[in-house]
Amino acid sequence: MDDRLTPDHPHTTSAQPAPGAATSQVARPAGGPDLVISDLVIAYSSGGYEVRPIDGLDLRVESGQLVLLLGASGCGKTTLLSAMASILSPTAGSIHMGDVEITGLRGRELVDYRRHKVGVVFQSFNLVPSLTASENVQVPLRTAGVAGRQARSRAEELLRRVDLTDRLHHRPGDLSGGQAQRVAIARALAHDPQLVLADEPTAHLDYIQVDGVLRLLRQLAAPGRIVVVATHDERLLPLADRVVELTPRAPEASRPPQQLTLHPSEVLFSQGDPGDLVYVVNHGAVDIVRRRIDGSEEQLAQLGPGRYFGELAPLFGLRRSASARASTHSTVTGYSLVDFRALHTHPADSTSTHPA
């Protein structure tokens, strides 16, 4: 079992101990602050439309925990990591590490946070090809003004802890994917940060390389440090203390159809909402509209009796790509995906549809 949270409806269960949790060899600070995210909203423009991959997220992570951000590509995992790293600013809400509001940092305080309080492990490693493993780990140290001899000593210490003592002077092109990822992890630990963020750390690794990297990440999470891992790979679930599901999941079980009466201009669902039902218009008409970044709307379709809409959200775990609003006094019926499939054996053959 794992602690699973969804952005819209958090719920919690117990977590089983993860492999490697009690055998850590990587040092971390003694004690540390909790990570608290409150009503976080991140919105941006895409093709003239407003996209909200993160909309009202609340999350509390205790020091020593490893958290998975789980979801399909495009669901906001990297966006959320970037906000935690203070690389981008959210539209609304706040992120706190203890008493420090990350989203409110400016100037020297922001530089200090990025440099000393957070370490980032990038999906593509982001190692400098012309530098050795040791020199890559030294980069954040030298940038912070650490003397050359001290920086080299610290880099060697960290590379020893990630079991790369025999690769100190190898360049990235001479390393395996797993070795390069461990160099990236060592670099993220250069300033002994309280928060380590890893973006798809196993994406480019084979199953043999994955084992070592996962055990290392698990070892990093202990009192004094929080580790947040963004992934779409559900095989990582046993590793985590907490799981935040950023891709909505529609219930697979059958349930009674929901018949709804809508007044003119009443909104059935809004763009960006999670979706678990497919709707059929029984009477009246429903407008499918998409919100633009400037606040205006584009009408995509008007659907009358017999037309259905909204199937992609529950089918693929997506958020609603548009809003559905009654054009006139209307009635619609909402079906679970299982029941809708039973009613429409070949929905792709029908022209009476809009995905919304």
N, C-alpha and C positions, 0 to 999 in steps of 0.2 A: 504494500500500500504506500501511497505518497500523499503529501499535502498538496492538494490541487486547488488552484484558484482560477476563476475566470474573471476578466475585467468587469463584467456586468453583474455576476452573481457569485461572489466568492463562497467557497465552502472548504472545510478543512477535515482531513483525516490524519491518522498517525502514519509515520514513516518508519520503515525498517532500516536498521543500520546498513550503510553502504559499504561495499568492499574496500578495504584499505583504509578505513576511517581511523582505526586505532593504531596504525603503524606509520604515522607521518614522520618524515625526516626533514621536512622543510620548515625553517623557523618562521614564526609569526609573532606579531606584537602580543603582549599579555593584556587581555581585556580589550574592549573596543566598543564603538557606538553601534546602534542599530540603524538600519536603513528604513526610512519611512517615506512612502509615496502617497500623496493625498490628492484625490480628484484631478489626476493628471490628464491633460488634453494636449495632443500634438496634431496640428492640422497644417496642410500645405496644399499648394495648387498643383494639379496635374491635368494638362490639356485644357486648362480653363475651369476645371471643376475642383471643388473642395474635397480633399481626402482626409479622413481622420482615422489613421491606423490605431491611435491610442485615444480613447474617449471616456474619461471619467474613471481612470484606473486608481484603485486604492490597494496598497500593499505594505505590509510590515515584515521586514526580514531581520531576525536576530543575529547578533554577532556569532560567528562560527557556523552559519548555515551555508549550504550550497543550494542555489535555486536554479531551476531550469525555466527559461522562457520558451515554451513549446508552441510551434505553429508552422503553417505552410509559408512558403516564400511570399513576401509582400504583406504579411500580417502585422508588421511593426516591430519585430524583434530587434533588428539592428537600430531602428529609430529610437527605441526605448533605451538600448545600451548607450547610444550617443547622448541622450539626455542625462543619463546617470553619470556619464563621463564629462558632462558640461561642454560637449562639443557643439550641441545645438540647444537652443532655448525652447521650452514648451510654450504652447499657446496659452495655457492656463494651468493652475495647480502648482504643487510644490514637491520638491525632493529634499529630504533632510538626511544628513549623516550625523546622528546625535543631535547636538544643538546647532549645527551649522546647516543653514539653508543653501543647498548647492545652487538652486535656481536663482538665488539672489546675489551670488558672488560677482565681484567686479574687480578689475585692476589686479593689484598684487595678490589679493586673496584668491582670485580665480587662478592665477598662474601657480600659486602655491598648491592649490587643490589638485590641479591637473598634473603637476610635477611630482608631488609627494604623497597624495592621499588615494589616488586611483591608478591602477595599472590595467592596460588594455592589451588583450591578445587578439590580433586581427585574423580574419578568416584566411587571408592569403599570406600570412606570416609577416609581410612588410619588412623583411630583412634587407639591408643594403647589400647588393650582390658583390661589391668590391671589397667589403669588410669581412674579416674573420668572425667566427662565432663570438670570441671574446670581445672584439671591437664593436660588434653590434650591441652587446649587452652594456658596453661602456658608454654608448651614445647618450642615453638620458642622464648618466652620471656626469659626464664631461659638460653637457649642456647646462647642468645645474651648478657648475663651478667646482666639481670634485677634482682634486689633483690627479695627475696621470697614474702615479704609482698606486694610490688608494683606489682609483677606479679599476685598474687592472686586477688588484687583489679582490675587490668585491665581485667583479665579473667571474673570476676563476672560482670563487666560493659558490656563486650561484650555479654555475655550470657543473660544478661537482655535485651539487644537490640534485640536479636534474639528470645526473648520470651521464655527463658528456665531457668528462675529464680528458678523454682521448680525442676530442674534437675541438679543442680550444682554438686551434689555428687553421681550421678548415673553413672555407667560404661556403655560402649557402648552396652553390651549385654542386658541391661535393658532399652534401648531406642528404639523407633520406627525408621524406616528408615528415616522419615522426620526429627525427632529430631536429629539423628546422623548426617544428612547432615547439619543441622543448626549449630551443634557443629563444623563441619568441616569449615563452612563459618566463624564462629566466630574466629577460629584458623587462617584462612587466613587473617583476619583483625587485627591480633595482633599488627603489627607495622604500622597500618594505611597506607597501600600501595597505590601507585598511579595507579597500574594495578592489577586487580583481574581476574584470569583465572579459569574457571570452565569447567571440562571435563565431559560431559554427566551427569549433576547434577540431572536429574530426572530419570535416567535409572532404579533405584531400588525402585522407589516410586509408591504408588497407587495414584489415581486421587485426593484424599483428601489431601494427603501429598504434592503433586506437587504444589497445589495452594499456600501454605504458602512459599515454597522455591522460587517459581517464583516471587512472590511479593517482597520477600526480595532481590533477585538479581536485580530486577528492581529498587528498592530503592537505591541500592548501586551506581548506575550509575547517577552521577550528577557532575557539575563542580568540578574538582579536582581529579576525579577518572574515569578510563575506566574499563568496564567490558566486557570480551570476553568469550562467552559460546560456547563450541563445542557440537553439537547435530545432531542427524539424525531425530529428531522429528519435523515435520513441524507445529505441534500445537503450537510451541513456537514463530512462526513468529510474532504474534501481540505484543510480548514483546519487539521486537528489534527496534533500530534506524537504524541499517544497517544489511544487510545479505550478507555473502560471500558464494557463492555456490561453493563447492569444487568438486562436482560430476557433470560432464558435462551433459546437458540436450539436447537431440535431438529434433528438431522441430517435432511436431506431424502432421502438415498439409502436404497435398500432394503438390508436386512441380514438375516442368518438369525435366525429367531425364537429367543428365549431361554426355555427351559423351566426353571422353578425349583421346587424342593421346599421347602416351608415347614413348620417345626415349630409346634405350638401356641404362640401369643403372639409368634411371630417377626415382626418388622417388615419389610415389603417396602420401603416408603418413608415418610418423615416429613413432616409438615406444614412447608412452607417450603422443601423440597428442590426443585431444578430437576428437570424431568421430560422425558424423551425417548422413553418407551415407553408404549403402551397395553396393559393387561393383560386377559387372559381367564381366568376360573377354570375349570380342567379337573376338579378333584376337591376335595372339602372345602368350606370356607367362609372368606371373608375379611371382616373387620370394617372399615368405614370410620369413623374417629373423628376428632373435631376437638378440639384442645386449647384450654381456656379460660384466661383470664388468671390465674385463681386456682390453676392447676395441675390442675384436674379435667378430665375428658373427657366429650364428648357423642358417643354412638354415632349416626351418621347412617344407616347401612345395614349389613345383613349380606348378602353376595352369595354365591350358590351356583353350582354348575356351569352353564356357558353364559353367565353374566353377565360383563360387561366394565366396566372403570372406568379412570379416569386419562387420558381423552382430551383434556381441556381444556388441560392443561399443555403438551404438545407442539404442540397445535393453535394456541394463541394466545400461546405464549411466556410462560406464567404459571408461578409457583411452585406447588407442590402445596398445595391449599387444605385438605387433610386428610391424615391418616395412614392407611396400609393395613396391617393386621395380621392374621395368620392366626388364625382362631377355633379351628380343629382342624388336624390334619395335612392339608396341602393341597398341590396343585400348580397353578401358574399358568403361562401363556405370555405373554411380552412381545413385542409387535410394534412395529416402526417405524411411523410415521404412514402412510407410503406403503403398507406391506403391510396395515395394518389397514384402510385405505380400500378396498383391493382385496378384502379378505375381507367387509367390511360396506359394501356399496354405498350403503345407505340407513340409517345408524345412527340417524338421528333418528326413524325409524319404529319402532324397537325400544324395548321397555320395560325391557330388561335392561342398564341402564347406571347408573353413578354417576360424575360428572365428576372428583371428587377432585383 
